[in-house]
Amino acid sequence: MLSHLFTVKRTAAMRPSIQDLVDHTLDRMIDKGRLADLVADFALPVPSTVIALMLGVPEADYDFFQTQSQATLDLSIPIEESQAAHATLSAYLSDLADRREREPGEDVISQLLADRVATGELKRKHLVDIAQSLLVAGHETTSTMIGLGTLTLLRHPDQLAVVRDSDDPQVVARAVEELLRYLTIAENAVTRVARKDITIGGQLVRAGEGLVFSIPAGNRDTALDSDINGFDIDRTARGHLAFGHGVHQCLGQNLAWVELQIALPTLLRRLPGLRLAVPFEEVSFRKANVVYGLERLPVTW
């Protein structure tokens, strides 16, 4: 139902508007002074705004969305708070669907209402569930990649310089692929049940038995490269599993590629003196979240 909204052609057409958004967000961050939290001031607002625009969310509600969607993924808060945030988002999106029914636009919700709900193929409740999944998954993962990707490049200054100074879009594209493989932020285990007897790595798995797969371990498999544990933007990393594989491959991968290929080099070129404002040992990583990432990233320039 949604794949045609996230094609290579459609997401490529969004490049100018995403570039404008990235520049505007950087302008605001720079205007605040020479010290910033890159997560709150840049990494989170960019993808949050992109996915909100795609869903037709009014600009006045962006901050509300960020707060509620983060709460749904935070494993450190009481489950009642997470459930309340989920319910609040659902109610909001249901109201937004009502508005889009009266005043349709070019956004995802309007298109699903016209193409799927009106024909009876999709129930209104499922439309709200889809919109909420897109909202949470569409900004949390990409914002995490912007923050962690920046930190990784700062820890590898020679490779950072290549990304910053190159005019070749393929150099940036390869760097983004390597960051996706190296960081593998969606680290939660994938579980499956064998439908028939199979042998994996010399181990017989019988039909009906369960398996638990580690995506990060798959992205460190020496079948990809002999020196796979290192970070190397010259590597051809297109075989990585950061977006999953097969029928469960990430719907928004094309959008994520575009956002990362714009956000990271633009940040580095606008702020060539970018550096950590605290020792690396003081950088705050998430300890309880569905998506691996940073709590904060203090930077200066």
N, C-alpha and C positions, 0 to 999 in steps of 0.2 A: 504493500500500500504506500510505502514511503520512499522506496529506493529511487524513484524518478525525481524526487526532490533533493537528492544528495549525489547526483551524478557528477563526474569530473567536469563536464561542460557547465553545469549549473553553478557549482561551487567556484569554478574559475571565473565565471561572470561576476562573482561577488568580490573579487580581488580589489577593485578600486574602492568600494565602500569599506572593506575591512582595513585597507591601507589608511584611509581617512580616519577611521576610528582609532587605529593604533597611534597615529600621529597626534590626534586630539588628546588621547589618554596620556601620552608622554608629555604633551604641553602642560597639562594640568599637574602632572607629577613634578616636572621641572620647576614650575612656577611656585611650588610649595617650599623650595629650598634645595640644598645639596645633600639632603639625607632623606631616605624614603624606605618604606617597607615594600619591596617589589611585589610581594604577594597581594597585599591589599590595594596598592596604588596602580598596579599594572597587570599582573598575571591574572587576577580574578575579574576585573572590570571588562577586559577585552572579550573573552569568550562568553561571558554572561550577557553582554550587550548583543553579541551576534545571535545567540540562540533566542534571546528575548525578541529580537527583531523578526526572526524567522517565525516565531509563534504569534506575533502580533501583539505583544505585551506593551502597554504604554510606558514611556520612559519614566514617568513618575513612580512606577512600581518596581524599578530595577533593584533598588536596595532591598526592598522587601523580599524579592525573589532570591537574592543571594543569601540572605539570612536564613530563610526557611529551607532552602534546598541543602545548605550546608548542614543544618540540624538533622535532616533525614539520613545523612551519612555518618554522623558523629557517633562513634561507639562508646564515647566516654560519658555521655549524658544519660540520664535515666531513660528507659525505654518509653515511658509515658510522654516525655518531652519530644522524642523523635516521632512517635505516633501522632502527637498533636500537630507537629509541623507538617507531617504528611497530610493530615486531614485539612489543615488550613490551606495548603497548596491545592488540594483537590477541589475545595469549595471555591477558591479563587478562579481556577481554570474552568470550572463549570459555569461560573458567572461570565467569564470571558467568552466562552463558547456561545452563551446566550446573546452577548453583544455582537459577536461576529455573525451570528445568524441574521440579526437585524441589519447590521452594517458590514457586509462581507468585504474582504480585502484580498491581497495577494499572499497572505501568510498561510502557514501550514494548517492551522485550525480551520480557516475559511475553506481551504481546498478539501480537507477531509469531510467537512460538513456537506459540501456540495457533491463531492464524488462518491462518498461512502455512506454517510449517515442518512442523507436524503433518499438514497436508494434502498435503505434497509439492510445493507451489507454490514454496517458497523453500528453498534449501540452507542448511545451518547456516553454511557459510563466508560466504555472502552476507549472512546475518543479522549476523555479526560485522562485516563491511565496512560495512553500513548503520549499525550502532551507533557504529562508530568515526568515520564521516563526520559523524553527528549530534553526537557529542561535541566534535570539533575545530571544526566549523563553527558549532556552536551557542553556544559560549562565547567563542571568540577574536574573532569579528566584533562581537558586542554589547559585549564589554568594551572593545574599541577605540573603539567609538562613544561609550561613556560617558566615556572619558578625553578623546578629542578634542572631543566635544560640550561638555564642561565647559570645556576650554581655549578653545574658540571663543566661548562665552558670556562668559567672563571677559575676553576681548578686545573684547567688545561689551557694556559694562556697562548701557547703556540697555535693550537687548533682554533681557539677563539679568534685570533688575528686573521686566520684564513677565512673564516665565516664572515667576519666584519669587512674585510678588504676585497673579497672576490666579487667580480661583476658577473660571474657565471652562475646562473640559477641552478645548474646541476650540482655545483659544489654545496650550495645551501640545502638542496634536496637530499643529497647523500648524508649531510650532517644531521638533518632531521631524522632520517631513517635510522642512523646509528644511535641517536639519542633515544628514540622509541625502543629500540632493541636493548640498549644498555640499561635503561631505567625501568622498563616494564612496570608501569605504575599500577596496572590492574592485576595485582598479585594474588588475589583470592583464588583458591584452588578450584579447578574444574572437575566435576564428578560425572561419571558415566557408568552404565551397566553394559557388559558385553552381551551382544545378541547371539553370538555363537562362539565356539572355541577359537581362540586366537593365541598366537605366540608373540610376545613383545620382549625384545632384548633377551631371548632365550628362556623367558618365563611363560609357562602355559597359563592362560587365563580362560577359565571355563565359562560357558554360557550362564548368565545369571549372576556372575560375580561382579562386584563393584570395583571401580578404579578411580584413583584420585590423581589428577595431572597437575603439575606445577608449570605454569606458563613461564615464570622467570628462569626456571631450570632449562626449559626448552630453548630459551633465547641465549643460554650459555652453553649450548651443545656444540662440541668440537666438530660436528658434521657441518656447521656453518662456516667455521674458520678455526685454524689451529690455535690462534691466540685470542680466543673469543672472550676472555675475561677482561681484557683491556678495552679502553675507549679509543676508537680510531675512526675519524670522519672520512678517511680514504677507503674504508671497508665498503664492500657491496653488501648491504645488510637487508636487501629486499625480502629475504626468506624468513624474516622474523615473525613472531607470533603475537606482537603487542596488540594487534587488533583482532586477535582470535583467528579462526580459520573455517573455511567451508560455509555451511548454511548459517552458522552463528557469528560470522565475521561482522565486525562493527559497522553499523549502518552509516555512521558519521565520519568514517575515516577520511574521505576526500575533503570534507570541511576542516577536519583537524590538521591535515597536511597543509592546506592553504593558510590557516591561521598561524601555524608554527613557522612556515616558510616566510611569512611577513613579519610576525612579531619579533622573532629572535634577531634577525639581521638589522631590522630597523632600530631596535633598542641599542644594539652594539654600535651602530653607526652614529646615532644621535648622541650617544654618551660614550665616546671612545675611551674615557678615563674611568669607566665603571669598575668598581671593586667592592669587596665586602667591607661593611662598616664595623664588623666585629670579627674576632678570630673564628676560623671555621669550626672550632670545637664548641663555640657558643651558638651556632646556627640551630634553630629549633625545628626538629622534625616531628611529624605527627606520630603519636604512639597508639592511637585508637581511632582508625577511620577505615572505611571500606577501600578507599583509594590512597595509596602511598604518596606522601608529599611533605610539604613544609608548612609549619604553622606561620612562620614569618621569615623574611629574608632582608635584613637590614643592609642597605647598599648606600654608597656615596659615589661621587664622581668629580 
